[in-house]
């Protein structure tokens, strides 16, 4: 997943684009426990407090799914 995210960002994808089931890429990565993707998105300026999606925000997504390391990153 990290390589795909890097490619998309290198091609100009908006790290804070909104939409979909998870609300944004950071929330999706957080909900799925993809720690390295979360770190990459944060390093690229992802808004940790962005609202939307089924969980509301990235911290709620990671917490609800029990991803302790992602919670610590956030």
N, CA and C atoms as an extended XYZ file, in Angstrom:
222
Properties=species:S:1:pos:R:3:atomname:S:1:resname:S:1:resid:I:1 pbc="F F F"
N         0.809       -1.204        0.000 N   UNK     1
C         0.000        0.000        0.000 CA  UNK     1
C         0.850        1.266        0.000 C   UNK     1
N         2.004        1.213        0.666 N   UNK     2
C         2.864        2.391        0.748 CA  UNK     2
C         3.300        2.836       -0.645 C   UNK     2
N         3.695        1.895       -1.491 N   UNK     3
C         4.164        2.250       -2.829 CA  UNK     3
C         3.055        2.887       -3.663 C   UNK     3
N         1.846        2.395       -3.532 N   UNK     4
C         0.714        2.960       -4.269 CA  UNK     4
C         0.446        4.391       -3.806 C   UNK     4
N         0.470        4.612       -2.497 N   UNK     5
C         0.236        5.951       -1.950 CA  UNK     5
C         1.339        6.898       -2.402 C   UNK     5
N         2.593        6.439       -2.361 N   UNK     6
C         3.706        7.278       -2.832 CA  UNK     6
C         3.506        7.665       -4.292 C   UNK     6
N         3.144        6.703       -5.122 N   UNK     7
C         2.918        6.971       -6.537 CA  UNK     7
C         1.820        8.013       -6.737 C   UNK     7
N         0.708        7.825       -6.037 N   UNK     8
C        -0.399        8.776       -6.167 CA  UNK     8
C         0.007       10.179       -5.722 C   UNK     8
N         0.719       10.269       -4.618 N   UNK     9
C         1.163       11.575       -4.130 CA  UNK     9
C         2.166       12.209       -5.096 C   UNK     9
N         3.068       11.382       -5.625 N   UNK    10
C         4.048       11.895       -6.593 CA  UNK    10
C         3.378       12.418       -7.855 C   UNK    10
N         2.228       11.856       -8.174 N   UNK    11
C         1.494       12.280       -9.371 CA  UNK    11
C         0.522       13.430       -9.089 C   UNK    11
N         0.559       13.944       -7.862 N   UNK    12
C        -0.227       15.133       -7.548 CA  UNK    12
C        -1.530       14.904       -6.813 C   UNK    12
N        -1.762       13.696       -6.311 N   UNK    13
C        -2.998       13.452       -5.564 CA  UNK    13
C        -3.059       14.361       -4.333 C   UNK    13
N        -4.239       14.840       -4.036 N   UNK    14
C        -4.471       15.704       -2.874 CA  UNK    14
C        -4.531       14.837       -1.622 C   UNK    14
N        -3.563       15.012       -0.737 N   UNK    15
C        -3.471       14.199        0.474 CA  UNK    15
C        -4.695       14.373        1.379 C   UNK    15
N        -5.421       15.466        1.210 N   UNK    16
C        -6.589       15.734        2.042 CA  UNK    16
C        -7.910       15.661        1.277 C   UNK    16
N        -7.906       15.001        0.126 N   UNK    17
C        -9.145       14.858       -0.640 CA  UNK    17
C       -10.203       14.151        0.208 C   UNK    17
N       -11.427       14.626        0.122 N   UNK    18
C       -12.536       14.097        0.914 CA  UNK    18
C       -13.472       13.261        0.054 C   UNK    18
N       -14.048       12.223        0.669 N   UNK    19
C       -15.055       11.426       -0.014 CA  UNK    19
C       -14.949        9.960        0.337 C   UNK    19
N       -15.953        9.227       -0.041 N   UNK    20
C       -15.951        7.786        0.154 CA  UNK    20
C       -16.341        7.339        1.548 C   UNK    20
N       -16.326        6.058        1.722 N   UNK    21
C       -16.744        5.429        2.980 CA  UNK    21
C       -15.942        5.914        4.181 C   UNK    21
N       -14.651        6.113        3.993 N   UNK    22
C       -13.783        6.504        5.114 CA  UNK    22
C       -13.605        8.006        5.256 C   UNK    22
N       -14.025        8.775        4.308 N   UNK    23
C       -13.908       10.227        4.402 CA  UNK    23
C       -12.670       10.771        3.736 C   UNK    23
N       -11.527       10.136        3.957 N   UNK    24
C       -10.266       10.545        3.333 CA  UNK    24
C        -9.234        9.426        3.491 C   UNK    24
N        -8.094        9.591        2.856 N   UNK    25
C        -7.070        8.544        2.846 CA  UNK    25
C        -6.526        8.262        4.243 C   UNK    25
N        -6.341        9.291        5.053 N   UNK    26
C        -5.802        9.080        6.399 CA  UNK    26
C        -6.753        8.235        7.236 C   UNK    26
N        -8.036        8.499        7.133 N   UNK    27
C        -9.007        7.702        7.881 CA  UNK    27
C        -9.042        6.260        7.391 C   UNK    27
N        -8.939        6.061        6.089 N   UNK    28
C        -8.937        4.705        5.534 CA  UNK    28
C        -7.722        3.932        6.027 C   UNK    28
N        -6.560        4.547        5.956 N   UNK    29
C        -5.340        3.885        6.418 CA  UNK    29
C        -5.382        3.620        7.919 C   UNK    29
N        -5.933        4.551        8.663 N   UNK    30
C        -6.047        4.393       10.118 CA  UNK    30
C        -6.991        3.258       10.479 C   UNK    30
N        -8.116        3.193        9.799 N   UNK    31
C        -9.103        2.147       10.072 CA  UNK    31
C        -8.556        0.765        9.754 C   UNK    31
N        -7.696        0.682        8.754 N   UNK    32
C        -7.134       -0.605        8.334 CA  UNK    32
C        -5.827       -0.950        9.036 C   UNK    32
N        -5.310       -0.021        9.847 N   UNK    33
C        -4.086       -0.291       10.599 CA  UNK    33
C        -2.815       -0.227        9.780 C   UNK    33
N        -2.838        0.511        8.676 N   UNK    34
C        -1.665        0.628        7.809 CA  UNK    34
C        -0.736        1.718        8.355 C   UNK    34
N         0.059        1.335        9.340 N   UNK    35
C         0.896        2.285       10.080 CA  UNK    35
C         1.833        3.081        9.173 C   UNK    35
N         2.504        2.423        8.239 N   UNK    36
C         3.449        3.126        7.362 CA  UNK    36
C         2.737        4.099        6.428 C   UNK    36
N         1.548        3.747        5.980 N   UNK    37
C         0.770        4.651        5.132 CA  UNK    37
C         0.326        5.867        5.944 C   UNK    37
N        -0.108        5.626        7.179 N   UNK    38
C        -0.503        6.734        8.053 CA  UNK    38
C         0.668        7.687        8.234 C   UNK    38
N         1.851        7.145        8.524 N   UNK    39
C         3.032        7.985        8.717 CA  UNK    39
C         3.339        8.785        7.453 C   UNK    39
N         3.299        8.135        6.300 N   UNK    40
C         3.557        8.820        5.036 CA  UNK    40
C         2.560        9.948        4.802 C   UNK    40
N         1.286        9.668        5.007 N   UNK    41
C         0.253       10.688        4.797 CA  UNK    41
C         0.437       11.865        5.750 C   UNK    41
N         0.759       11.582        7.000 N   UNK    42
C         1.007       12.654        7.969 CA  UNK    42
C         2.223       13.479        7.554 C   UNK    42
N         3.286       12.802        7.113 N   UNK    43
C         4.494       13.502        6.658 CA  UNK    43
C         4.202       14.400        5.453 C   UNK    43
N         3.206       14.014        4.655 N   UNK    44
C         2.841       14.783        3.465 CA  UNK    44
C         1.782       15.850        3.753 C   UNK    44
N         1.410       16.007        5.021 N   UNK    45
C         0.504       17.086        5.397 CA  UNK    45
C        -0.951       16.713        5.562 C   UNK    45
N        -1.255       15.429        5.704 N   UNK    46
C        -2.646       15.024        5.915 CA  UNK    46
C        -3.181       15.668        7.193 C   UNK    46
N        -4.411       16.123        7.128 N   UNK    47
C        -5.066       16.779        8.259 CA  UNK    47
C        -5.583       15.724        9.230 C   UNK    47
N        -4.914       15.600       10.361 N   UNK    48
C        -5.266       14.586       11.352 CA  UNK    48
C        -6.654       14.828       11.943 C   UNK    48
N        -7.150       16.043       11.860 N   UNK    49
C        -8.452       16.374       12.444 CA  UNK    49
C        -9.582       16.445       11.414 C   UNK    49
N        -9.317       16.049       10.178 N   UNK    50
C       -10.352       16.095        9.142 CA  UNK    50
C       -11.547       15.242        9.553 C   UNK    50
N       -12.723       15.761        9.286 N   UNK    51
C       -13.971       15.094        9.671 CA  UNK    51
C       -14.639       14.465        8.465 C   UNK    51
N       -15.365       13.378        8.709 N   UNK    52
C       -16.126       12.739        7.650 CA  UNK    52
C       -16.056       11.233        7.748 C   UNK    52
N       -16.691       10.567        6.832 N   UNK    53
C       -16.657        9.113        6.788 CA  UNK    53
C       -17.421        8.454        7.915 C   UNK    53
N       -17.395        7.146        7.906 N   UNK    54
C       -18.134        6.365        8.894 CA  UNK    54
C       -17.640        6.555       10.326 C   UNK    54
N       -16.349        6.849       10.493 N   UNK    55
C       -15.784        6.946       11.835 CA  UNK    55
C       -15.697        8.368       12.374 C   UNK    55
N       -15.815        9.350       11.534 N   UNK    56
C       -15.752       10.735       11.988 CA  UNK    56
C       -14.397       11.357       11.792 C   UNK    56
N       -13.335       10.681       12.218 N   UNK    57
C       -11.967       11.159       12.009 CA  UNK    57
C       -10.989        9.993       12.149 C   UNK    57
N        -9.732       10.248       11.837 N   UNK    58
C        -8.731        9.178       11.804 CA  UNK    58
C        -8.515        8.541       13.175 C   UNK    58
N        -8.493        9.347       14.230 N   UNK    59
C        -8.270        8.799       15.569 CA  UNK    59
C        -9.406        7.866       15.983 C   UNK    59
N       -10.630        8.251       15.689 N   UNK    60
C       -11.767        7.380       16.004 CA  UNK    60
C       -11.699        6.088       15.193 C   UNK    60
N       -11.274        6.186       13.942 N   UNK    61
C       -11.170        5.000       13.089 CA  UNK    61
C       -10.145        4.021       13.649 C   UNK    61
N        -8.967        4.529       14.005 N   UNK    62
C        -7.916        3.667       14.547 CA  UNK    62
C        -8.319        3.090       15.899 C   UNK    62
N        -8.948        3.898       16.726 N   UNK    63
C        -9.374        3.444       18.051 CA  UNK    63
C       -10.444        2.372       17.953 C   UNK    63
N       -11.403        2.588       17.094 N   UNK    64
C       -12.507        1.643       16.952 CA  UNK    64
C       -12.023        0.288       16.478 C   UNK    64
N       -10.968        0.275       15.699 N   UNK    65
C       -10.451       -0.968       15.132 CA  UNK    65
C        -9.318       -1.557       15.969 C   UNK    65
N        -8.921       -0.885       17.062 N   UNK    66
C        -7.894       -1.419       17.954 CA  UNK    66
C        -6.471       -1.330       17.430 C   UNK    66
N        -6.183       -0.333       16.602 N   UNK    67
C        -4.846       -0.180       16.034 CA  UNK    67
C        -4.017        0.763       16.900 C   UNK    67
N        -3.450        0.208       17.958 N   UNK    68
C        -2.746        0.993       18.985 CA  UNK    68
C        -1.583        1.808       18.411 C   UNK    68
N        -0.787        1.224       17.540 N   UNK    69
C         0.358        1.954       16.985 CA  UNK    69
C        -0.082        3.140       16.136 C   UNK    69
N        -1.174        2.973       15.425 N   UNK    70
C        -1.695        4.088       14.623 CA  UNK    70
C        -2.224        5.185       15.536 C   UNK    70
N        -2.897        4.793       16.603 N   UNK    71
C        -3.389        5.774       17.582 CA  UNK    71
C        -2.205        6.593       18.105 C   UNK    71
N        -1.101        5.943       18.423 N   UNK    72
C         0.072        6.646       18.920 CA  UNK    72
C         0.646        7.618       17.888 C   UNK    72
N         0.639        7.211       16.620 N   UNK    73
C         1.114        8.108       15.553 CA  UNK    73
C         0.245        9.349       15.429 C   UNK    73
N        -1.052        9.137       15.540 N   UNK    74
C        -1.994       10.244       15.377 CA  UNK    74
C        -1.927       11.194       16.550 C   UNK    74
